[in-house]
């Protein structure tokens, strides 16, 4: 973190038009400070690129996450945040989890670095409001930010090729969110298209479904109208909803439709038949992210960090060999 030694709390107090004791109360998050006064003090400190000499967060990083509401249901968000926190603790770093809606807390807490877990352009732009603090993105490539990601394109390409090798050409693909908004989804769509093109199979947009809230409607449309022989469901949070939806549609797996899911540690190990899965190594994502953050803080790494980790494909019992 860049520390401006030219200014002190006297300067902050003068710029904000408050007393030194008020500045101290704001920095130490004491009660009984009016919100408008707190904002004045933080704005003055931010404009001066000020950081306290006795920063209590010398060993603290912030995890800014957009999907905290989904953590209680397990899936991707809880898995990746748990992996980051565990690896941070093992490395002697403290963590603070900050909701994207409270991003100003990142500056107030004077953290050393930020790990961003966001999914769309609007959220990414909010991270740009963080000044003088390095940001490392997880599973999202944003211009100018460092990142550690899983190879989403390569993973989906492997899965699509596996289905093609088993005689499938009408392969459905389902996303939780708009592929135009998220880097991961756009990468997965590219991998799918590339595998089809290499096999000489035309891309049919009617086999693509989008939206967790529209899962039943969209999968019914695809399955009952366009007759896919297989489905790749993109995202750990979609594993159980997609499995349940196919049951509602009276589609037997793999007799009626073959299925490839993303591994969800609390769900997919308990499904029968044993599903074919694409697996992100969450622990490795967390480990590499913390290693890179430590290098950034220590000043031993210069420039942008760009790391892509492989996706593992595990054969299960949910893909049928077509004649």
Rosetta blueprint (number, residue, H / E / L):
1 X L
2 X L
3 X L
4 X L
5 X L
6 X L
7 X L
8 X L
9 X H
10 X H
11 X H
12 X H
13 X H
14 X H
15 X H
16 X H
17 X L
18 X L
19 X L
20 X H
21 X H
22 X H
23 X H
24 X H
25 X H
26 X H
27 X H
28 X L
29 X L
30 X L
31 X L
32 X L
33 X L
34 X L
35 X H
36 X H
37 X H
38 X H
39 X H
40 X H
41 X H
42 X H
43 X H
44 X H
45 X H
46 X H
47 X H
48 X L
49 X L
50 X L
51 X L
52 X L
53 X L
54 X L
55 X L
56 X L
57 X L
58 X L
59 X L
60 X E
61 X E
62 X E
63 X E
64 X E
65 X E
66 X L
67 X L
68 X H
69 X H
70 X H
71 X H
72 X H
73 X H
74 X L
75 X L
76 X H
77 X H
78 X H
79 X H
80 X H
81 X H
82 X H
83 X H
84 X H
85 X H
86 X H
87 X H
88 X H
89 X H
90 X H
91 X L
92 X L
93 X L
94 X E
95 X E
96 X E
97 X E
98 X E
99 X E
100 X H
101 X H
102 X H
103 X L
104 X L
105 X H
106 X H
107 X H
108 X H
109 X L
110 X L
111 X L
112 X L
113 X E
114 X E
115 X E
116 X E
117 X E
118 X L
119 X L
120 X L
121 X H
122 X H
123 X H
124 X H
125 X H
126 X H
127 X H
128 X L
129 X L
130 X L
131 X L
132 X L
133 X L
134 X E
135 X E
136 X E
137 X E
138 X E
139 X L
140 X L
141 X L
142 X L
143 X L
144 X L
145 X L
146 X E
147 X E
148 X E
149 X E
150 X E
151 X L
152 X H
153 X H
154 X H
155 X H
156 X H
157 X H
158 X H
159 X H
160 X H
161 X H
162 X H
163 X H
164 X H
165 X H
166 X L
167 X L
168 X L
169 X L
170 X L
171 X E
172 X E
173 X E
174 X E
175 X E
176 X L
177 X L
178 X L
179 X L
180 X L
181 X L
182 X L
183 X H
184 X H
185 X H
186 X H
187 X H
188 X H
189 X H
190 X H
191 X H
192 X H
193 X H
194 X H
195 X H
196 X H
197 X H
198 X H
199 X L
200 X L
201 X L
202 X L
203 X L
204 X L
205 X H
206 X H
207 X H
208 X E
209 X E
210 X E
211 X L
212 X L
213 X L
214 X L
215 X H
216 X H
217 X H
218 X H
219 X H
220 X H
221 X H
222 X H
223 X H
224 X H
225 X H
226 X H
227 X L
228 X L
229 X L
230 X E
231 X E
232 X E
233 X E
234 X E
235 X L
236 X H
237 X H
238 X H
239 X H
240 X H
241 X H
242 X H
243 X H
244 X H
245 X H
246 X H
247 X H
248 X H
249 X L
250 X L
251 X L
252 X L
253 X L
254 X L
255 X L
256 X L
257 X L
258 X E
259 X E
260 X E
261 X E
262 X E
263 X L
264 X L
265 X L
266 X L
267 X L
268 X H
269 X H
270 X H
271 X L
272 X L
273 X L
274 X L
275 X L
276 X E
277 X E
278 X E
279 X E
280 X L
281 X L
282 X H
283 X H
284 X H
285 X H
286 X H
287 X H
288 X H
289 X H
290 X H
291 X H
292 X H
293 X H
294 X H
295 X H
296 X H
297 X H
298 X H
299 X L
300 X L
301 X L
302 X L
303 X L
304 X L
305 X L
306 X E
307 X E
308 X E
309 X E
310 X L
311 X L
312 X E
313 X E
314 X E
315 X L
316 X L
317 X L
318 X L
319 X L
320 X L
321 X L
322 X L
323 X L
